[in-house]
Amino acid sequence: MFARVETFQPESGDIDDLVSAQQHTVGLVRTMNGNMGGYVLVDRDTGHVMNITFWQSEEDRHAADGEFEASPHRGTVGSYGVAMQESLKTT
């Protein structure tokens, strides 16, 4: 599993617009092949915003680059391999 993390430090008045745009973008890429989920995280006290999406393969993650690049807001992007994955047990 692979994760794509994009971090933002918007101007104080732009945070709601940024969060809305990121929710839209993450919602789009969650429908793509190989996507395993995604979140938009917000810390309004510090003004930090990040989106995290999870992918089955690096190829799947790269296929989503166009959607992220089409967003009106660009942040700092990092790509990570997921070192630990927890599984849920059902009874």
Contacts in CASP RR format, 6 or more apart in sequence:
PFRMAT RR
TARGET T0000
AUTHOR 0000-0000-0000
METHOD contacts of the structure
MODEL  1
MFARVETFQPESGDIDDLVSAQQHTVGLVRTMNGNMGGYVLVDRDTGHVM
NITFWQSEEDRHAADGEFEASPHRGTVGSYGVAMQESLKTT
1 36 0 8 1.000
1 54 0 8 1.000
1 55 0 8 1.000
1 56 0 8 1.000
1 81 0 8 1.000
1 82 0 8 1.000
1 85 0 8 1.000
2 54 0 8 1.000
2 55 0 8 1.000
2 56 0 8 1.000
2 57 0 8 1.000
2 58 0 8 1.000
2 60 0 8 1.000
2 61 0 8 1.000
2 79 0 8 1.000
2 80 0 8 1.000
2 81 0 8 1.000
2 82 0 8 1.000
3 52 0 8 1.000
3 53 0 8 1.000
3 54 0 8 1.000
3 55 0 8 1.000
3 79 0 8 1.000
3 80 0 8 1.000
3 81 0 8 1.000
3 82 0 8 1.000
4 52 0 8 1.000
4 53 0 8 1.000
4 55 0 8 1.000
4 61 0 8 1.000
4 64 0 8 1.000
4 68 0 8 1.000
4 77 0 8 1.000
4 78 0 8 1.000
4 79 0 8 1.000
4 80 0 8 1.000
5 50 0 8 1.000
5 51 0 8 1.000
5 52 0 8 1.000
5 77 0 8 1.000
5 78 0 8 1.000
5 79 0 8 1.000
5 80 0 8 1.000
6 22 0 8 1.000
6 50 0 8 1.000
6 51 0 8 1.000
6 68 0 8 1.000
6 75 0 8 1.000
6 76 0 8 1.000
6 77 0 8 1.000
6 78 0 8 1.000
7 48 0 8 1.000
7 49 0 8 1.000
7 50 0 8 1.000
7 75 0 8 1.000
7 76 0 8 1.000
8 18 0 8 1.000
8 22 0 8 1.000
8 48 0 8 1.000
8 49 0 8 1.000
8 50 0 8 1.000
8 73 0 8 1.000
8 75 0 8 1.000
8 76 0 8 1.000
9 47 0 8 1.000
9 48 0 8 1.000
9 49 0 8 1.000
10 18 0 8 1.000
10 47 0 8 1.000
10 49 0 8 1.000
10 73 0 8 1.000
12 47 0 8 1.000
15 42 0 8 1.000
15 44 0 8 1.000
15 47 0 8 1.000
15 49 0 8 1.000
17 73 0 8 1.000
18 49 0 8 1.000
18 73 0 8 1.000
19 40 0 8 1.000
19 42 0 8 1.000
19 49 0 8 1.000
21 71 0 8 1.000
21 72 0 8 1.000
21 73 0 8 1.000
22 40 0 8 1.000
22 49 0 8 1.000
22 51 0 8 1.000
22 71 0 8 1.000
22 73 0 8 1.000
23 40 0 8 1.000
24 71 0 8 1.000
25 51 0 8 1.000
25 67 0 8 1.000
25 68 0 8 1.000
25 70 0 8 1.000
25 71 0 8 1.000
26 38 0 8 1.000
26 39 0 8 1.000
26 40 0 8 1.000
26 51 0 8 1.000
26 53 0 8 1.000
27 38 0 8 1.000
28 67 0 8 1.000
29 35 0 8 1.000
29 38 0 8 1.000
29 53 0 8 1.000
29 64 0 8 1.000
29 67 0 8 1.000
29 68 0 8 1.000
30 37 0 8 1.000
30 38 0 8 1.000
30 53 0 8 1.000
32 60 0 8 1.000
32 63 0 8 1.000
32 64 0 8 1.000
32 67 0 8 1.000
33 60 0 8 1.000
33 63 0 8 1.000
34 55 0 8 1.000
34 56 0 8 1.000
34 57 0 8 1.000
34 60 0 8 1.000
35 53 0 8 1.000
35 54 0 8 1.000
35 55 0 8 1.000
35 56 0 8 1.000
35 60 0 8 1.000
35 64 0 8 1.000
36 54 0 8 1.000
36 55 0 8 1.000
36 56 0 8 1.000
37 53 0 8 1.000
37 54 0 8 1.000
38 51 0 8 1.000
38 52 0 8 1.000
38 53 0 8 1.000
38 54 0 8 1.000
39 51 0 8 1.000
39 52 0 8 1.000
39 53 0 8 1.000
40 49 0 8 1.000
40 50 0 8 1.000
40 51 0 8 1.000
41 49 0 8 1.000
41 50 0 8 1.000
41 51 0 8 1.000
41 52 0 8 1.000
42 48 0 8 1.000
42 49 0 8 1.000
43 49 0 8 1.000
53 61 0 8 1.000
53 64 0 8 1.000
54 82 0 8 1.000
55 61 0 8 1.000
55 64 0 8 1.000
58 79 0 8 1.000
61 79 0 8 1.000
68 77 0 8 1.000
END
